[in-house]
């Protein structure tokens, strides 16, 4: 019985990581700000074809087509619909996007590099994407965080529904386990006594 109580306590314990610790804000306001920043700074090159918002029921196409993007930057800009999911489990993808947007720097020779990209690719950090948000913007950190929040929610559209259904499903399974345990004890109660005697 103690094992069952410990199992229930373990299932009901909060996860080891929380959105607050990561600096990721998953509120509706952060998503709205992130959408605004995306439309202002990112949509010129990147699209989000799997985004289903009230104003965009069929996704958002980039303003620049793939051929023009490849000609301008040497590589076609990727669709960002699933970028947060592709860059890590849970909030890791949003954290990566935030780091990518906030770690641009200028070399002494005048070139632009990115520390997050350098860490990931083990190169000098030369990246085809120029800084989408100006490096001297006073709100760079907040805008980057908002875009990361927005892209995380685009890549995980059913997250809120899963989180709301999860406790009910776990509660049902715990109740079912208790009922089946009691039924098992009741069913085998008489037979166990006869086998010993």
C-alpha positions, 0 to 999 in steps of 0.5 A: 500500500505504501508503494501505491501511495508513493507511486501516486505522489510521484505521478502528481509531482510537478515536473523537474523543469518549469517555464519560469526557470527557462525564461520562456513565457507561454502566455497568450500575451507573449504569443501575441507579441511574438507573432508581432515581432515575427511579422515585423522581423522574420516573415521577409525570409521565413514562413510558418506553413503549419501555423493556424491562427485566426487571421491566418488559417492556412499558414504564413508564406515568406515574402521572399521566395526560395530562389530569391532567398538562395540567391541573396544568402546562399541557402534557402531560408527554412520554414520555421513551423517545426523549428522549436521541436526540431531543436530539442525536446520540450522548451530546449528548442525555444531556448535555442531560438532565443540563444540564436537570436541574441548571440550575434556579434561583429568580428574585428574584421567587420564580419558577423558571427553567431555564438549559438550557431558556432557551438552547434556546428563547431565552426567559427559561427559564420551563419547565412542569416543576418541578424533579423533583429538589429543587434543594437535594439534595446529590446533585443532580449525581450523580442527574441524571447517573444519570438521563441515563445511564439515559435514554440507554440506554433510547433506544439499547438496541442500542448495546452490541450494535452496539459489540461487532459493529462491530470484527468487521464492520470487520475482515471488511471490511478482510480482504475488501479485502486479498483482493480487492486481491490478486485484482485484482493477480493477475488483471490482472498478465499483461494490463498487461504485454502492453498496454505492450509 
